[in-house]
Amino acid sequence: MTSQSQGIQQLLQAEKRAKDKLEEAKKRKGKRLKQAKEEATAEIDHYRLQREKEFRNKETNVMGSQGNLSAKIEEQTTEAIRNLTSSYHRNMESMMKKLLSTIYDISPEIHPNFRPAV
């Protein structure tokens, strides 16, 4: 009987050790999962920062060229306005003379399609 109770005691102790090892393994697994999650989050953050930096560089390059393009268009517009203004001042007087001469110098003529009544 004592040998049976010793065997049962040994089985219970073995079962308890196995249970403890299982709990310890579960704890290690939980810690490892938590650590893996933290590592993955850190890696994702690092990748995100890297991609955002690349995006900002590309955006700066594109916006910089758009800024240059905008300045170039502004310069061309200013030049065109300057040219039109100078042309206006150069030709204003001669055009006014032509308009006034057309209005004042009327020479009455019979229209070529006019047929006198017979």
C-alpha positions as CSV (number, residue, x, y, z in Angstrom):
1,M,0.0,0.0,0.0
2,T,2.8,2.4,0.8
3,S,4.4,1.7,-2.5
4,Q,1.1,2.4,-4.2
5,S,0.7,5.7,-2.3
6,Q,4.3,6.6,-3.1
7,G,3.6,5.9,-6.8
8,I,0.5,8.1,-6.6
9,Q,2.5,10.8,-4.9
10,Q,5.1,10.6,-7.6
11,L,2.5,10.8,-10.3
12,L,0.9,13.8,-8.6
13,Q,4.3,15.5,-8.3
14,A,5.1,14.7,-11.9
15,E,1.7,16.1,-12.9
16,K,2.3,19.2,-10.9
17,R,5.8,19.7,-12.4
18,A,4.3,19.2,-15.9
19,K,1.5,21.7,-15.1
20,D,4.1,24.2,-13.8
21,K,6.2,23.7,-17.0
22,L,3.2,24.3,-19.1
23,E,2.3,27.5,-17.3
24,E,5.9,28.7,-17.6
25,A,5.9,27.9,-21.3
26,K,2.7,29.8,-21.8
27,K,4.2,32.8,-20.0
28,R,7.3,32.6,-22.1
29,K,5.1,32.4,-25.2
30,G,3.1,35.4,-24.1
31,K,6.3,37.4,-23.5
32,R,7.7,36.3,-26.8
33,L,4.5,37.3,-28.6
34,K,4.5,40.7,-26.9
35,Q,8.1,41.2,-27.7
36,A,7.5,40.2,-31.4
37,K,4.6,42.6,-31.5
38,E,6.8,45.5,-30.2
39,E,9.6,44.7,-32.6
40,A,7.1,44.6,-35.5
41,T,5.6,47.9,-34.4
42,A,9.1,49.5,-34.2
43,E,10.0,48.1,-37.6
44,I,6.7,49.4,-39.1
45,D,7.4,52.9,-37.6
46,H,10.9,52.9,-38.9
47,Y,9.7,51.9,-42.4
48,R,6.9,54.5,-42.3
49,L,9.4,57.3,-41.3
50,Q,11.7,56.2,-44.1
51,R,8.9,56.3,-46.7
52,E,7.6,59.7,-45.4
53,K,11.1,61.1,-45.7
54,E,11.4,59.9,-49.3
55,F,7.9,61.3,-50.1
56,R,8.9,64.7,-48.6
57,N,12.0,64.7,-50.7
58,K,10.1,63.9,-53.9
59,E,7.4,66.4,-53.0
60,T,10.1,69.1,-52.4
61,N,11.6,68.3,-55.8
62,V,8.2,68.5,-57.6
63,M,7.0,71.6,-55.7
64,G,10.4,73.3,-56.2
65,S,10.1,72.8,-60.0
66,Q,6.5,74.0,-59.8
67,G,7.7,77.1,-58.0
68,N,10.2,77.7,-60.7
69,L,7.6,77.2,-63.3
70,S,5.2,79.6,-61.6
71,A,8.0,82.2,-61.4
72,K,8.7,81.7,-65.1
73,I,5.1,82.0,-66.1
74,E,4.8,85.2,-64.0
75,E,7.9,86.6,-65.7
76,Q,6.5,85.8,-69.2
77,T,3.1,87.4,-68.3
78,T,4.8,90.5,-67.1
79,E,6.9,90.7,-70.3
80,A,3.8,90.2,-72.4
81,I,1.9,93.0,-70.6
82,R,4.9,95.3,-71.0
83,N,5.1,94.5,-74.7
84,L,1.3,95.2,-75.2
85,T,1.5,98.4,-73.3
86,S,4.4,99.7,-75.3
87,S,2.7,98.7,-78.6
88,Y,-0.4,100.5,-77.4
89,H,1.5,103.7,-76.7
90,R,3.4,103.4,-80.0
91,N,0.3,102.8,-82.2
92,M,-2.4,104.7,-80.4
93,E,-2.0,108.1,-82.2
94,S,-1.8,106.6,-85.7
95,M,-4.8,104.4,-85.0
96,M,-6.8,107.4,-83.7
97,K,-5.9,109.4,-86.8
98,K,-7.1,106.5,-89.0
99,L,-10.3,106.2,-87.1
100,L,-11.0,109.9,-87.2
101,S,-10.2,110.2,-90.9
102,T,-12.5,107.3,-91.7
103,I,-15.3,109.0,-89.7
104,Y,-14.8,112.5,-91.0
105,D,-13.7,111.9,-94.6
106,I,-16.9,110.6,-96.0
107,S,-17.1,110.4,-99.8
108,P,-20.6,109.6,-100.9
109,E,-20.8,107.1,-103.7
110,I,-23.5,105.2,-105.4
111,H,-23.6,101.5,-104.5
112,P,-22.5,99.2,-107.3
113,N,-25.8,97.3,-107.1
114,F,-28.0,100.4,-107.4
115,R,-30.3,100.4,-110.5
116,P,-32.0,103.6,-111.3
117,A,-35.7,103.5,-111.8
118,V,-36.6,103.6,-115.5
